[in-house]
Amino acid sequence: MFNGLKRAALAIACAAGLASTAQAGPILDAVRARGQLVCGIHVGTAGFALPDSRGTWQGLDVDLCRGLAVAIFNDATKLRLVPLSASQRFTALGSGEIDVLFRTSTQTMLRDTTLGVRHAVTYFYDGHSFMVRRDAGITRARDMAGASICLLQGTTNEQVTADYFRTNNLRFNPVVFERNEQIATALQNGRCDAFGTDASLLAGMRAALPNPRDWVILEETFSKEPYGAYLRRGDEDWFELVRWYTYALIEAEEQGITSANVYEQRRTNASPNTRRLLGVTPELGQSVRLDPLWVVNVVKAIGNYGELYNRHFGPESPVAVPRGRNRLWTDGGLMYALPLR
Ligand SMILES: N[C@@H](CCC(=O)N[C@@H](CS)C(=O)NCC(=O)O)C(=O)O
């Protein structure tokens, strides 16, 4: 009798489990009903998010938004991009103005624990640095005592800079702005001696300045700035979807699946890992309530992680940033997808 009851209870628990997986979380449901993903991005920084000459947004963050729209709709145009300043971004997320934030945003403990948000997976490892005028003769941050340093409001870089100068018992004069353009002007008219932000963002800023060769980015880096997507708290299904979407891009690179070979790989690759990833067997897509072909569609549309990196930061790109820690773990980097099985 006891056993019978127990079995029945288990059967009910299992049925309940199945029923709840068949239904998407509220954010995915809302995105589908709206027919559009709303993605928060940077207001303009080369490499991550910047409109091209035709006004089309380009960059790693933008492609990650596009890829997510493809995972959901198999259509990269079912997407609205919302440019946000550093200080607006988490409020926009909290208020529901955006569904997800891909915006050069460092994952930190206090953001995670105090802002009502969640971060997903690191998709770019960066570190804080400084950019100075070449003719200033500064080669190390220690040479910057007394300097006026441009910083952006609401960024991790404000704190990292203050920490560095305090630790080294040096003075500096923070000049804090809301927008990159204001900083570009302040650097050129001499109001700031330096700009402190993440090294890849400095590279983007320098590429956009009228005389990039007049500026140098110090080789030292002062912090860990791992970027991840941010999501609102309270919707675990949406969190899982964005998390595994990001891993899938890394996993595709690990498996050598590219935008050029993805269809062929799906047809011919007999490896169980590839068959799962590319939806020959449907369990991964099903588990996040997406089409079995979600990864095929995403990789076809935007490429795997390595292709994305290369497009926006490779040696041929305007903001060439050596791949460094963003290489795969098998190649000495930190990019490591948790197992997609
Ligand atoms: N990783 C840092 C930096 C973020 C960042 O994007 N900083 C600059 C980018 S150069 C910025 O916010 N610019 C503001 C703007 O132009 O609106 C963070 O998460 O706080």
The ligand as an SDF file (V2000), in Angstrom:
LIG
                    3D

 20 19  0  0  0  0  0  0  0  0999 V2000
   32.2900   47.3040  -17.6670 N   0  0  0  0  0  0  0  0  0  0  0  0
   31.9700   48.5710  -17.0670 C   0  0  0  0  0  0  0  0  0  0  0  0
   31.9740   49.6850  -18.0990 C   0  0  0  0  0  0  0  0  0  0  0  0
   30.7480   49.8770  -18.8330 C   0  0  0  0  0  0  0  0  0  0  0  0
   30.7510   50.8950  -19.9680 C   0  0  0  0  0  0  0  0  0  0  0  0
   30.0730   50.5900  -20.9370 O   0  0  0  0  0  0  0  0  0  0  0  0
   31.4460   52.0890  -19.8970 N   0  0  0  0  0  0  0  0  0  0  0  0
   31.4170   53.1390  -20.8970 C   0  0  0  0  0  0  0  0  0  0  0  0
   31.8120   52.6710  -22.2230 C   0  0  0  0  0  0  0  0  0  0  0  0
   33.1150   53.4380  -23.0520 S   0  0  0  0  0  0  0  0  0  0  0  0
   30.0430   53.8200  -20.9120 C   0  0  0  0  0  0  0  0  0  0  0  0
   29.2080   53.4610  -20.1560 O   0  0  0  0  0  0  0  0  0  0  0  0
   29.7520   54.8130  -21.7380 N   0  0  0  0  0  0  0  0  0  0  0  0
   28.5160   55.5330  -21.5610 C   0  0  0  0  0  0  0  0  0  0  0  0
   27.8790   56.1690  -22.7100 C   0  0  0  0  0  0  0  0  0  0  0  0
   28.5360   56.5730  -23.6740 O   0  0  0  0  0  0  0  0  0  0  0  0
   26.6520   56.2900  -22.6210 O   0  0  0  0  0  0  0  0  0  0  0  0
   30.6830   48.4470  -16.2660 C   0  0  0  0  0  0  0  0  0  0  0  0
   30.0070   47.4340  -16.3510 O   0  0  0  0  0  0  0  0  0  0  0  0
   30.3510   49.3650  -15.5110 O   0  0  0  0  0  0  0  0  0  0  0  0
  1  2  1  0
  2  3  1  0
  2 18  1  0
  3  4  1  0
  4  5  1  0
  5  6  2  0
  5  7  1  0
  7  8  1  0
  8  9  1  0
  8 11  1  0
  9 10  1  0
 11 12  2  0
 11 13  1  0
 13 14  1  0
 14 15  1  0
 15 16  2  0
 15 17  1  0
 18 19  2  0
 18 20  1  0
M  END
$$$$
